[in-house]
Amino acid sequence: MKTPARSPWPRGARCAAMLTFDFDAETLWLARDAKTADLPGVMSQGRYGANVAVPRILELLAGESIRATFYVPGWVVEHHPEQARAIRDAGHEIGHHGYLHHWADPKDPEGERRAFEQGMKAMETVLEMRPRGFRAPAWELTPITLDLIRQHGMSHSSNLMDDVFPYIHPGEPTVVELPVQWVLDDAPYFLMHPRLAPRPMQSPEIVYGIWRDEFRGFYEWGGLFNLTCHPQVIGHPSRLLMLQRLIRFMKRHRNVWWATASDVADFWRTRRPGAR
């Protein structure tokens, strides 16, 4: 394995590692079909994320001494304030994730603006904080999304898939993109509902192997390993054991910079110009 000729990371780190959690709770299902509000079984999957998975994830992160970034829809902040405050009070970053997890429609810019404002208001009212970054539901941006991020003084977006390193979007004020990838998302492997998400579930052993080897590649390339998980998806016993195993595997590698989304964005902004 070749060492990168010149590290772009603090203190010569080989790569950066970010753990992120999209805490969608019931909005994951409500956004797909509003009628699920009348289906207690579907709603219970979202409540599992709030009532069982979030406390378990916070316990795991505390045990591993890792600060993560949680992207939370405004509706979830309003309906699960205790869990949202627990995330904040544990020292983790909380980012904006829309209001009701609806996918933004380029044909409805006013609807996107309203949802963005609603999400911001929920953060400010319930959590008394302003998020510094935005992750769109399903990572879907529109032509106005970056302008909304700038207007609200945010530092980063974590939505696009066109690089393995962060980069700065053109325009002022600056917004740093923290790229994501479907291969590093738990939903394609584990999210399942017979009607709303009919797909086979994978074994945690298989997913561990994929994520382990992706990390090996990032360690060699020197990029940003940006893992996306959802509490109601990753927060089951076998999957949390797998996540802990992955974290400990990564920790056995020297010179990995563990950071929150805003940590990475703040550092990358200092590398201008030619920051891509």
C-alpha positions as CSV (number, residue, x, y, z in Angstrom):
1,M,0.0,0.0,0.0
2,K,1.4,3.3,-1.1
3,T,1.5,6.3,1.3
4,P,-0.1,9.4,-0.3
5,A,2.7,11.7,-1.5
6,R,1.3,14.7,0.4
7,S,-1.5,14.4,3.0
8,P,-4.3,17.0,2.7
9,W,-5.4,16.4,6.3
10,P,-4.4,17.8,9.7
11,R,-1.1,16.6,11.2
12,G,-0.4,14.5,8.1
13,A,-3.3,12.1,8.7
14,R,-3.6,9.3,6.1
15,C,-7.4,9.9,5.7
16,A,-10.4,11.4,7.4
17,A,-13.3,9.4,9.0
18,M,-16.8,10.8,9.6
19,L,-19.6,8.9,11.2
20,T,-23.0,10.4,10.3
21,F,-26.5,9.4,11.3
22,D,-29.7,10.5,9.6
23,F,-32.2,10.4,12.5
24,D,-35.4,10.3,10.4
25,A,-37.7,8.4,12.8
26,E,-41.3,8.3,11.4
27,T,-40.6,10.9,8.7
28,L,-38.7,8.2,6.7
29,W,-42.1,6.6,6.1
30,L,-44.4,9.6,6.1
31,A,-42.4,11.2,3.3
32,R,-42.9,8.1,1.2
33,D,-46.6,7.9,1.8
34,A,-48.6,10.1,4.1
35,K,-51.1,7.3,4.6
36,T,-48.5,5.5,6.7
37,A,-49.6,7.7,9.6
38,D,-52.5,5.3,10.0
39,L,-50.4,2.2,9.9
40,P,-49.0,1.5,13.4
41,G,-46.7,-1.2,12.2
42,V,-44.9,1.1,9.8
43,M,-44.7,3.9,12.3
44,S,-43.2,1.5,14.9
45,Q,-40.1,1.1,12.7
46,G,-39.5,4.9,13.0
47,R,-40.2,4.9,16.7
48,Y,-37.7,2.1,17.2
49,G,-35.1,4.5,15.8
50,A,-36.0,7.1,18.4
51,N,-36.7,5.0,21.4
52,V,-34.2,2.2,21.2
53,A,-31.6,2.9,18.6
54,V,-30.6,6.5,19.4
55,P,-29.7,5.7,23.0
56,R,-27.8,2.6,22.0
57,I,-25.9,4.5,19.3
58,L,-25.0,7.3,21.8
59,E,-23.8,4.6,24.2
60,L,-21.6,3.0,21.5
61,L,-20.1,6.4,20.5
62,A,-19.4,7.3,24.1
63,G,-17.6,4.0,24.6
64,E,-15.5,4.5,21.5
65,S,-14.9,8.2,22.3
66,I,-16.1,9.4,18.9
67,R,-18.1,12.6,18.1
68,A,-20.5,12.1,15.2
69,T,-22.8,14.2,13.1
70,F,-26.5,13.6,13.2
71,Y,-28.7,15.1,10.5
72,V,-32.3,15.5,11.9
73,P,-35.5,16.6,10.2
74,G,-37.4,19.4,12.0
75,W,-40.4,17.2,12.5
76,V,-38.3,14.7,14.4
77,V,-36.8,17.4,16.6
78,E,-40.4,18.5,17.5
79,H,-41.8,15.0,18.1
80,H,-38.7,13.5,19.7
81,P,-37.2,16.4,21.6
82,E,-35.7,14.3,24.4
83,Q,-33.7,12.2,22.0
84,A,-32.6,15.3,20.0
85,R,-31.4,17.0,23.1
86,A,-29.6,13.9,24.2
87,I,-27.6,13.9,21.0
88,R,-26.8,17.6,21.5
89,D,-25.9,17.2,25.1
90,A,-23.6,14.3,24.4
91,G,-21.4,16.7,22.3
92,H,-22.4,15.5,18.8
93,E,-23.1,17.8,15.9
94,I,-26.6,18.2,14.7
95,G,-27.2,19.1,11.1
96,H,-30.3,20.2,9.1
97,H,-32.2,17.4,7.3
98,G,-35.3,19.1,6.0
99,Y,-38.6,19.2,7.8
100,L,-40.7,16.2,7.0
101,H,-38.0,14.4,5.0
102,H,-39.7,15.2,1.7
103,W,-37.6,15.1,-1.4
104,A,-37.3,18.6,-2.8
105,D,-39.0,19.2,-6.1
106,P,-37.2,21.5,-8.5
107,K,-40.6,22.5,-9.8
108,D,-41.7,23.8,-6.4
109,P,-39.0,26.1,-5.1
110,E,-41.4,27.8,-2.6
111,G,-42.2,24.4,-1.1
112,E,-38.5,23.7,-0.6
113,R,-37.9,27.1,1.0
114,R,-40.8,26.6,3.4
115,A,-39.5,23.2,4.4
116,F,-36.1,24.6,4.9
117,E,-37.4,27.4,7.1
118,Q,-39.6,25.0,9.1
119,G,-36.6,22.8,9.8
120,M,-34.5,25.7,10.9
121,K,-37.3,27.0,13.2
122,A,-37.6,23.6,14.9
123,M,-33.8,23.5,15.6
124,E,-33.8,27.0,17.0
125,T,-37.0,26.6,19.1
126,V,-36.4,23.1,20.5
127,L,-32.6,22.8,20.6
128,E,-31.7,26.5,20.8
129,M,-29.0,26.1,18.1
130,R,-28.5,26.8,14.4
131,P,-27.1,23.9,12.4
132,R,-23.9,24.4,10.4
133,G,-24.6,21.9,7.6
134,F,-27.4,20.5,5.5
135,R,-28.0,17.0,4.2
136,A,-31.0,16.8,1.9
137,P,-33.5,13.9,2.3
138,A,-32.3,11.2,-0.1
139,W,-29.4,13.5,-1.0
140,E,-31.6,15.3,-3.6
141,L,-30.6,18.9,-4.3
142,T,-32.3,21.4,-6.6
143,P,-30.9,24.5,-8.3
144,I,-31.8,26.6,-5.2
145,T,-30.6,24.3,-2.4
146,L,-27.0,25.7,-2.2
147,D,-28.4,29.2,-2.1
148,L,-30.6,28.3,0.9
149,I,-27.5,26.8,2.6
150,R,-25.6,30.1,2.1
151,Q,-28.5,32.3,3.1
152,H,-28.7,30.5,6.5
153,G,-24.9,30.8,7.1
154,M,-24.1,27.1,6.9
155,S,-20.6,25.8,6.3
156,H,-21.2,22.6,4.5
157,S,-23.4,20.4,2.3
158,S,-23.1,16.6,2.4
159,N,-25.1,15.4,-0.6
160,L,-23.1,14.8,-3.8
161,M,-21.2,11.8,-5.1
162,D,-18.7,13.3,-7.5
163,D,-15.5,13.0,-5.5
164,V,-13.8,11.1,-2.6
165,F,-12.3,14.4,-1.2
166,P,-14.2,17.4,0.0
167,Y,-14.4,20.4,-2.3
168,I,-15.6,24.0,-2.2
169,H,-18.7,25.0,-4.3
170,P,-18.2,28.2,-6.4
171,G,-19.7,31.3,-4.9
172,E,-19.7,33.2,-1.7
173,P,-20.0,32.6,1.1
174,T,-18.2,29.4,0.7
175,V,-19.9,26.0,1.1
176,V,-17.8,22.9,1.5
177,E,-19.2,19.7,-0.1
178,L,-18.6,16.5,1.9
179,P,-19.2,13.8,-0.6
180,V,-21.3,10.7,0.1
181,Q,-21.8,7.4,-1.6
182,W,-24.6,4.8,-1.7
183,V,-22.0,2.0,-1.0
184,L,-21.4,3.7,2.4
185,D,-25.1,4.0,3.4
186,D,-26.8,1.3,5.5
187,A,-30.2,1.7,3.8
188,P,-29.5,-0.1,0.5
189,Y,-28.4,-3.2,2.5
190,F,-30.9,-3.2,5.5
191,L,-33.9,-0.9,5.0
192,M,-36.9,-3.1,4.3
193,H,-40.7,-2.9,4.2
194,P,-42.8,-5.4,2.1
195,R,-44.6,-2.5,0.3
196,L,-42.6,0.7,0.8
197,A,-39.1,-0.7,0.5
198,P,-39.3,-4.3,-0.9
199,R,-35.7,-5.4,-1.0
200,P,-33.8,-8.4,0.5
201,M,-31.8,-7.6,3.7
202,Q,-28.1,-8.3,3.8
203,S,-26.1,-10.1,6.5
204,P,-24.1,-7.7,8.7
205,E,-21.1,-9.9,7.9
206,I,-21.4,-9.0,4.2
207,V,-21.9,-5.3,4.9
208,Y,-18.9,-5.3,7.3
209,G,-16.7,-6.7,4.5
210,I,-17.9,-4.0,2.1
211,W,-17.4,-1.1,4.5
212,R,-14.1,-2.5,5.7
213,D,-12.7,-2.7,2.2
214,E,-14.0,0.7,1.3
215,F,-12.1,2.1,4.3
216,R,-9.0,0.3,3.2
217,G,-9.3,2.1,-0.1
218,F,-9.9,5.5,1.5
219,Y,-6.9,4.9,3.7
220,E,-4.8,4.3,0.6
221,W,-6.2,7.1,-1.4
222,G,-6.3,9.6,1.4
223,G,-9.9,10.6,1.0
224,L,-12.9,11.3,3.3
225,F,-14.6,8.1,4.6
226,N,-18.1,9.4,5.1
227,L,-20.4,6.7,6.6
228,T,-24.1,7.3,6.6
229,C,-26.4,5.3,8.9
230,H,-30.0,5.6,10.0
231,P,-30.8,4.8,13.7
232,Q,-33.9,2.7,12.8
233,V,-31.8,0.7,10.3
234,I,-28.4,0.3,11.9
235,G,-29.7,0.2,15.4
236,H,-30.4,-3.5,15.8
237,P,-28.2,-5.8,17.9
238,S,-26.3,-7.5,15.1
239,R,-25.8,-4.4,13.1
240,L,-24.6,-2.3,16.0
241,L,-22.1,-5.0,16.9
242,M,-20.9,-4.9,13.2
243,L,-20.6,-1.1,13.4
244,Q,-18.5,-1.3,16.6
245,R,-16.4,-4.0,14.9
246,L,-15.8,-1.7,12.0
247,I,-14.9,1.3,14.2
248,R,-12.3,-0.8,16.1
249,F,-10.9,-2.1,12.8
250,M,-10.5,1.5,11.6
251,K,-8.9,2.5,14.9
252,R,-6.1,-0.1,14.4
253,H,-4.9,2.0,11.5
254,R,-2.5,4.8,12.4
255,N,-3.0,8.4,11.5
256,V,-6.8,8.5,10.9
257,W,-8.4,11.8,11.6
258,W,-11.8,11.3,13.2
259,A,-13.9,14.4,12.8
260,T,-17.5,15.8,12.6
261,A,-18.8,17.3,9.4
262,S,-18.1,20.8,10.5
263,D,-14.6,19.9,11.6
264,V,-13.9,18.7,8.1
265,A,-15.6,21.7,6.4
266,D,-13.7,24.2,8.6
267,F,-10.4,22.6,7.9
268,W,-11.0,22.2,4.2
269,R,-11.9,25.8,3.8
270,T,-8.5,26.8,5.0
271,R,-7.0,25.1,2.0
272,R,-8.3,27.6,-0.6
273,P,-7.5,28.3,-3.4
274,G,-7.3,25.1,-5.4
275,A,-9.2,23.3,-2.7
276,R,-10.6,20.5,-5.0
